[in-house]
Amino acid sequence: MNAAIITFTAEGRKLAEKLMENVSIFREAKTYNAHNQEGTDGLHKFVKDNFVKGGAIVFIGATGIAVRLIAPLVQDKTTDPAVMVLDEKGRYVIPILSGHIGGANELSAKIAFGMGSIPVITTATDINDKFAVDIYAKENGLELPEKADIVEISSKVLDGGRVSIRNKAEEDSVYITVDDAQYKLKRKPYVLGIGCKKGIRLSQLEVYISELLGSYKLDLGEIGLVATIDLKKNEKALLEWCETHKKKILTFTAAELMKQEGDFSGSDFVKKTTGADNVCERAVVAAGCRIIAKKMAKYGITVAVGIRENK
């Protein structure tokens, strides 16, 4: 995940170092200490550049300063990045932009856990422990509803509306009903089937998947889920990649993978190691998708790309 930390004092800089040490998502964050700079041009450019990249931004300082710096950049709740403010004592962390879709609320909770801070969440559905359709969409590999539908669903839920969900794997959409109104959320069309050697590094996954998607002119936002073998359900780098990019992960047993029908690139070594002669391609099919890019390998990672067939 692209991440940036902006500080304004020497104390803020110390806290930024602690944040980078204690919260893995910010371990390689870009930093800017306005206290050591002359003028504000560099600060405005740093904020703008990182805002446009769409990663998480943490301001360590006053909320008012953060608001003024991002105000000219704010565009749309479906595309704006997560922005949070952490006070200089590390007592409170406040998500101020893109709490749900950008993940600022969730990131604030992680910062709070790592720093011993108190998260200050103001989103109505969160503080009332209610169903949030935008979070549900992100967690289940679905395209986001229209903004008007998000507002309408949230309003009905907060007014006590009853939610029911029809989520059948063989269908290309999920249907959410609130009282007597039904909303259709389409599944994102693409799936990544991934296999990897034990102990793979997150940076290798990031680089290879980025290269692969670029070569096929696919946007990361079009990927709905990741499918793999259950042996990888605790693979740290794979889990971190899925968490960072908000991708649902499906796992299948070796027996389930071997039941799949198709022309797969089998490997005796992989079968001896995992029980399935191919992980990435078989996982794509097991997830209900058609393979459009067969197994590719690099850094000890194998990836196949599939597309969901409309039904």
C-alpha positions in Angstrom: 0.0 0.0 0.0 1.2 3.5 -0.8 1.4 5.4 2.5 2.6 8.8 3.6 3.1 10.5 7.0 3.3 14.2 7.4 4.7 15.8 10.6 5.1 19.4 11.7 7.4 19.2 14.8 10.3 17.2 16.2 7.9 15.4 18.5 5.7 14.5 15.6 8.7 13.1 13.8 9.5 10.8 16.7 5.9 9.6 16.7 6.1 8.9 13.0 9.1 6.7 13.6 7.2 4.8 16.2 4.2 4.5 13.8 6.4 3.1 11.1 7.9 0.6 13.6 4.7 -0.6 15.2 2.2 -0.7 12.3 3.4 -2.8 9.3 1.3 -1.0 6.7 3.3 2.2 7.4 6.7 0.5 7.6 7.8 1.8 4.2 5.8 5.0 4.2 7.1 8.2 2.7 7.6 10.9 5.2 7.7 14.7 5.2 8.6 16.8 8.2 7.4 20.3 7.5 9.4 21.5 10.6 12.6 21.1 8.7 11.5 22.8 5.5 11.3 26.4 4.4 8.0 27.6 2.9 5.0 25.5 2.2 5.3 24.7 -1.5 7.1 21.4 -0.8 4.4 20.4 1.8 1.5 21.1 -0.6 3.2 19.1 -3.4 3.9 16.2 -1.1 0.3 16.0 0.1 -1.1 16.4 -3.4 1.3 13.7 -4.9 0.4 11.2 -2.3 -3.3 12.0 -2.3 -3.5 11.4 -6.1 -1.7 8.0 -5.7 -4.6 6.9 -3.6 -2.7 5.5 -0.6 -3.2 6.2 3.1 -2.1 9.6 4.5 -1.5 10.2 8.2 -1.0 13.7 9.5 0.6 14.0 12.9 -0.6 17.3 14.3 -3.8 19.4 14.4 -6.9 18.3 12.5 -7.4 21.8 11.2 -4.1 21.8 9.4 -4.9 18.5 7.8 -8.3 19.7 6.7 -6.9 22.8 5.0 -4.2 20.8 3.2 -6.6 18.2 1.7 -9.6 20.5 1.1 -8.6 21.5 -2.5 -8.0 17.8 -3.4 -11.2 16.2 -2.2 -13.2 14.9 -5.1 -15.5 11.9 -4.5 -16.1 9.4 -1.6 -15.6 6.5 -4.0 -12.1 7.5 -5.1 -10.6 9.7 -2.3 -7.9 8.0 -0.2 -7.9 7.3 3.5 -6.8 10.3 5.5 -6.2 10.2 9.3 -4.9 12.5 11.9 -2.9 11.4 14.9 -2.2 13.9 17.7 1.4 14.6 18.8 1.0 12.6 22.0 -0.4 9.6 20.1 -3.5 9.7 22.3 -6.2 9.8 19.5 -6.4 8.8 15.9 -9.1 10.3 13.8 -10.2 9.2 10.3 -11.2 12.4 8.5 -11.7 11.1 4.9 -12.9 7.9 3.2 -13.7 6.0 6.4 -15.3 3.1 4.6 -14.3 2.8 1.0 -10.8 4.1 1.5 -10.4 2.1 4.7 -9.6 5.0 7.0 -11.8 3.6 9.8 -10.1 0.2 9.6 -6.6 1.7 9.4 -7.4 3.9 12.4 -8.2 0.8 14.4 -4.9 -0.7 13.4 -3.0 2.4 14.3 -4.8 2.5 17.6 -3.8 -1.1 18.3 -0.2 -0.6 17.4 0.2 2.8 19.1 -2.0 2.4 22.1 -4.2 5.2 20.8 -8.0 5.7 21.0 -9.7 5.7 17.6 -12.3 8.4 17.2 -14.9 7.0 14.7 -17.8 9.2 13.7 -19.4 7.2 10.8 -23.0 6.5 11.7 -23.2 2.9 10.7 -20.0 2.1 12.7 -20.9 3.8 15.9 -24.4 2.2 15.8 -22.9 -1.2 14.8 -25.1 -1.4 11.7 -24.7 -3.0 8.3 -22.5 -0.8 5.9 -23.1 -1.7 2.3 -19.8 -0.1 1.0 -17.8 -2.2 3.5 -19.7 -5.3 2.5 -19.0 -4.7 -1.1 -15.3 -4.3 -0.5 -15.0 -7.4 1.6 -16.9 -9.6 -0.9 -15.3 -8.5 -4.2 -18.3 -6.5 -5.4 -18.5 -3.4 -7.4 -19.6 -0.4 -5.3 -23.2 0.7 -5.5 -24.1 4.1 -6.8 -23.5 6.8 -4.2 -27.2 7.5 -4.0 -27.8 3.9 -3.2 -25.2 3.9 -0.5 -26.8 6.8 1.1 -30.3 5.3 0.7 -29.3 1.9 2.1 -27.5 3.5 5.0 -30.4 5.7 5.8 -32.9 2.8 5.8 -30.5 0.7 8.0 -30.1 3.5 10.5 -33.9 3.9 10.7 -34.2 0.2 11.7 -34.6 -1.3 8.2 -34.2 -5.1 8.0 -31.4 -6.3 5.7 -31.4 -9.6 3.8 -28.7 -10.8 1.4 -28.8 -13.3 -1.5 -25.2 -14.2 -2.3 -25.1 -17.3 -4.5 -21.7 -18.2 -5.9 -23.2 -19.2 -9.3 -24.7 -15.8 -9.8 -22.8 -12.8 -11.2 -24.5 -10.4 -8.7 -25.4 -10.2 -5.0 -28.9 -8.9 -4.1 -29.4 -6.9 -1.0 -32.9 -6.2 0.3 -33.7 -3.5 2.9 -37.3 -3.7 3.9 -39.1 -3.8 0.5 -36.3 -2.3 -1.7 -33.8 -4.5 -3.5 -30.3 -3.4 -4.7 -28.1 -5.3 -7.1 -24.3 -5.4 -6.6 -22.3 -6.9 -9.4 -19.3 -9.1 -8.7 -16.0 -7.7 -9.9 -15.2 -9.6 -13.1 -11.7 -10.9 -12.5 -10.0 -13.4 -10.1 -6.3 -14.1 -9.5 -5.3 -17.7 -8.8 -2.1 -17.6 -6.8 0.4 -20.2 -5.7 3.7 -19.4 -4.0 6.6 -20.9 -2.2 6.7 -20.7 1.6 8.0 -17.4 3.0 7.5 -15.3 -0.1 8.1 -11.6 0.5 5.4 -9.1 0.2 7.5 -6.8 -2.0 7.9 -9.7 -4.5 4.1 -10.2 -4.6 3.5 -6.5 -5.1 6.0 -6.2 -7.9 5.0 -9.3 -9.8 1.2 -8.8 -9.6 1.6 -5.2 -10.7 3.7 -6.2 -13.7 1.3 -8.9 -14.6 -1.8 -6.7 -14.4 0.0 -4.1 -16.4 0.9 -6.5 -19.2 -2.8 -7.5 -19.5 -4.0 -4.0 -19.1 -6.1 -4.9 -16.1 -6.8 -2.5 -13.2 -6.3 -3.8 -9.7 -9.8 -2.5 -8.9 -11.3 -5.0 -11.3 -10.0 -7.9 -9.3 -12.7 -9.2 -7.0 -10.9 -12.0 -5.2 -7.8 -14.2 -4.9 -8.1 -18.0 -5.0 -5.5 -20.4 -3.7 -4.9 -23.7 -1.9 -5.8 -24.0 1.8 -2.1 -24.6 2.6 -1.6 -20.9 2.0 -4.3 -19.7 4.3 -1.7 -18.5 6.7 0.9 -17.3 4.2 1.9 -14.0 5.7 2.8 -12.0 2.6 -0.3 -13.3 0.7 -2.6 -12.4 3.5 -1.0 -8.9 3.8 -1.4 -8.3 0.1 -5.0 -9.2 0.2 -5.6 -7.1 3.3 -3.8 -4.1 1.9 -5.7 -4.2 -1.4 -9.0 -5.2 0.1 -9.3 -8.5 -1.8 -11.3 -11.4 -0.5 -9.4 -14.6 -0.4 -10.9 -18.1 -1.2 -9.0 -21.3 -0.3 -9.6 -24.8 -1.5 -8.3 -28.2 -0.4 -6.0 -30.1 -2.7 -8.9 -32.6 -3.3 -11.2 -29.8 -4.3 -8.7 -28.4 -6.8 -8.0 -31.8 -8.3 -11.8 -32.3 -9.0 -11.7 -29.3 -11.4 -11.9 -30.1 -15.1 -9.8 -28.4 -17.7 -6.4 -28.3 -19.5 -4.1 -27.4 -16.6 -0.3 -26.9 -16.6 0.5 -29.8 -14.2 3.7 -30.3 -12.2 4.7 -33.4 -10.4 6.8 -31.4 -7.9 3.8 -29.2 -7.0 1.6 -32.3 -6.6 4.1 -33.9 -4.3 4.4 -30.7 -2.3 0.8 -29.7 -2.1 -1.4 -32.6 -3.2 -2.5 -30.7 -6.3 -0.6 -30.7 -9.6 -1.5 -27.0 -10.2 -2.7 -24.4 -7.7 -3.2 -21.1 -9.6 -5.1 -22.4 -12.6 -7.2 -24.9 -10.7 -8.1 -22.3 -8.1 -9.4 -20.0 -10.8 -11.8 -22.6 -12.0 -12.7 -23.7 -8.5 -13.7 -20.1 -7.9 -16.2 -20.3 -10.7 -14.2 -18.4 -13.3 -12.8 -19.1 -16.8 -9.1 -18.9 -17.3 -8.0 -16.1 -19.6 -4.3 -16.1 -18.7 -2.6 -19.4 -17.9 0.1 -20.0 -15.3 2.9 -17.5 -15.2 5.7 -17.7 -12.7 8.3 -15.4 -11.1 10.0 -15.1 -7.7 8.5 -18.4 -6.7 5.0 -17.1 -7.4 2.6 -18.6 -9.9 -0.4 -16.6 -11.0 -3.3 -17.3 -13.4 -6.1 -14.8 -14.3 -9.7 -15.7 -14.6 -12.9 -13.9 -15.5 -16.3 -14.6 -14.1 -18.9 -15.9 -16.6 -22.2 -14.1 -16.4 -25.1 -16.4 -15.3 
